[in-house]
Amino acid sequence: MKNKKINIKEKFTKINEYWSPRVITEMNNYQFKLAKIKGEFIWHSHDSTDEVFIVIDGKMNIELRDDLIKLSKGDMYVVPKGVEHKPFAEKECQIMLVEPKGVVNTGKIINDFTSPNDIWV
């Protein structure tokens, strides 16, 4: 995997489920993950790390308890660690997440939205 070119568009063609982040590469202790999202996720937070959302294609929103962040293609937003947030997208949106290995996508909550870690595409 080292020193191999990665085509993000091509990787998205291999993702068929919503809200299921897939790893495309690692750097130090961080993973770069792609996900397709649509509809509403759940309220959650990450106590030990910030979480970055990079919109590759489409539009999404991140609801915070006191704000609404609207993101479009090319936009990026960092949710600070410990801040409750709920991402959602009216139509399919393609995003990249960058986070330390082992981060659970639903924070401390385990439910149907919880995606297994270290699934590569």
C-alpha positions in Angstrom: 0.0 0.0 0.0 3.0 2.3 0.6 3.8 4.8 -2.2 0.7 3.7 -4.2 -1.4 6.4 -5.9 -5.0 6.4 -4.7 -7.9 7.5 -6.9 -10.6 8.8 -4.5 -13.3 8.8 -7.2 -12.6 5.1 -8.0 -12.6 4.2 -4.3 -16.1 5.7 -3.9 -17.4 3.3 -6.6 -16.7 0.4 -4.2 -18.7 1.8 -1.3 -22.4 0.8 -1.4 -23.6 1.4 2.2 -24.3 4.8 3.9 -22.6 5.7 7.1 -19.9 3.0 6.8 -16.5 4.6 6.7 -13.9 2.7 4.7 -10.1 3.2 5.1 -8.1 4.2 2.0 -4.7 4.8 3.6 -2.9 5.5 6.8 -0.4 8.1 7.9 1.4 7.7 11.2 -1.4 6.8 13.6 -4.1 8.4 11.4 -6.5 6.8 9.0 -8.1 8.5 5.9 -11.6 7.2 5.5 -14.2 7.6 2.8 -18.0 7.4 3.4 -21.2 7.9 1.6 -23.8 9.5 3.8 -27.5 10.2 3.3 -30.2 10.9 5.8 -29.6 11.6 9.5 -26.9 10.1 11.7 -27.1 10.1 15.5 -26.0 12.6 18.2 -22.6 11.6 19.4 -19.1 13.0 20.4 -15.6 11.8 20.5 -13.9 12.4 23.9 -10.3 11.8 22.8 -10.0 13.4 19.4 -11.2 16.1 17.0 -13.1 14.9 13.9 -12.6 16.4 10.5 -15.2 16.2 7.7 -14.1 17.0 4.1 -16.8 17.1 1.5 -15.6 15.5 -1.7 -19.0 15.7 -3.5 -22.5 16.8 -2.5 -23.8 18.8 0.5 -24.1 17.9 4.1 -24.9 19.6 7.4 -23.4 19.1 10.9 -25.8 20.0 13.6 -24.3 21.2 16.9 -26.3 21.8 20.0 -26.0 25.6 19.4 -25.2 25.9 15.6 -25.7 24.4 12.2 -22.7 24.0 9.9 -23.5 23.7 6.2 -20.9 22.2 4.0 -20.6 21.8 0.2 -18.1 20.2 -2.2 -14.6 21.3 -1.3 -15.6 22.5 2.3 -14.0 21.1 5.5 -15.0 21.4 9.1 -13.3 20.2 12.3 -15.6 19.2 15.2 -13.6 19.7 18.4 -13.2 16.7 20.7 -16.0 16.3 23.2 -18.5 18.4 21.1 -21.8 16.7 20.4 -22.7 16.7 16.8 -25.1 15.0 14.3 -24.2 14.9 10.6 -26.9 14.6 8.0 -27.4 15.0 4.3 -30.6 15.3 2.3 -29.1 13.6 -0.8 -26.1 11.3 -1.1 -22.9 13.1 -0.1 -19.3 11.8 -0.4 -17.0 12.7 2.5 -13.5 12.0 3.7 -12.8 11.6 7.4 -9.3 11.9 9.0 -9.0 10.4 12.5 -6.7 8.3 14.7 -6.9 4.6 14.3 -9.5 2.9 16.5 -12.0 5.8 16.6 -15.6 4.5 16.8 -17.8 6.4 14.4 -20.6 6.6 16.9 -18.4 7.7 19.9 -19.5 5.9 23.1 -22.8 4.8 21.6 -23.1 1.4 20.1 -26.1 0.9 17.8 -27.0 0.0 14.2 -25.0 3.0 12.9 -21.8 1.7 14.6 -19.4 0.7 11.8 -16.5 -1.8 12.3 -13.0 -0.3 12.2 -10.2 -1.1 9.8 -12.4 -2.0 6.8 -10.3 -1.1 3.8 -11.6 -0.3 0.3 
